[in-house]
């Protein structure tokens, strides 16, 4: 029996990519800078965590080895790893969520996304006029680049009072709409996002995101787990589609279904928070059969800690994930493959709040196969092609499988 599990630690980069200078990210290193900050006491927070960054299970699999490979360093001085390890560079032209995930699934993004300028207002007048008219709105709030939590705290009360949704963007190719689940209505928010998805298509915007929240004042507004992403579909069939064509099931954990516009996703499993997402992943692992793929995204690393430049929060989330990891490892059977990776970086020590262009880890375990280095991969798509070969499905046009390098000696 062959099964595959892809776990994406959203934004967990391990060092700047070879082309990072083109993104003004030369020197970024999410993992390295968090570890350094913790070692220097800058990762301490009373009641949350303190001391050095402790990731014994990730390091045992080969995380430190992967980071050394990303930096071009020799791994001979490091203790032996129990898993396979390496790093991967992104060939897609963005450093965003869809590009990273699609490339992991074997489909790099060769085109440029559309973005909104850092001006106020940020959205074209023709677009906002069309939204207001077609959705019969009294107007919109925001119309700027902003942090989601900050803009909800700032404009949430006015939104409740006026009925105007809060519209904002970021450095990503995204149009985000925040609205109160009860005062505005969750289904109404989803319908508005579906309308906006159509209106921003000519601008080549990657995602429209519904950001529902609850609470009655700036002191207690809180975003809920009912986020929904409306993404454009991948430009060609991904690993997910190929798994389904071959008769397998794809379990999309977290926002995976939304990222792939629900193409090639057999079952969607939503949950709020990394630990709940991990539980949903474990449940899917137990249910998965021959030829199935469990594809999980752990969003908190990025949305709660990376973008907010929260070093202690990111460190604590990594340590919590590491403590949970043995539960997944114990579920692995002969013929299984688990890969832990990321879709981009989001260095919490970096300036601004944008993603950072970084290499990502390729760390995992496949019982029955040997571990060791898989080297520096030239594209994230190598992971998708490795999973494809492992599951016995036809290869795609991008990427090169490293499965052969893991085969035990005859």
Secondary structure by P-SEA (a helix, b strand, c coil): cbbbbbbbcccccccccccccccccccccaaaaaaaaaaacccccccccccccccaaaaaacaaaaaaaaacccccccccccbbbbbbbbccccccaaaaaaaaacccccbbbbbbccccccccaaaaaaaaaaaccccccccccccaaaaaaacaaaaaaccbbbbbcccccbbbbbbbcccccaaaaaaaaaaaaaaaccccccbbbbbbbbcccccbbbbcccccccccccccccaaaaaaaabbbbbbccccccccccccccbbbbbccaaaaaaaaaaaaaacccbbbbbbbbccccccccccccaaaaaaaaaaaaaaaaaaaaaccccbbbbbbbccccccccccccccbbbbbbccccccccccccccccccaaaaaaaaaaaccccccbbbbccccccccc
